[in-house]
Amino acid sequence: MVNHSGVVETARKQVSAARAVMAGHRPASHGCCSCGRHLPCSVALACARTNEHHSGILAALHQGA
């Protein structure tokens, strides 16, 4: 049996953390991220994927409720 409250809590935390990190990773000048990495920034991409994945989990659980 899946503990839905635990899944929801984890997904919300992951979404929040990913969004917080992404806030510091925006395109800047000369093809670089604001963190100094070349675009596409691997940190921003990983955070975007995490956000999408866990937002999808929350949406699926919401629809199934």
Secondary structure as UniProt FT lines:
FT   HELIX           4..22
FT   TURN            23..24
FT   HELIX           29..31
FT   STRAND          32..33
FT   TURN            34..35
FT   HELIX           42..64
//
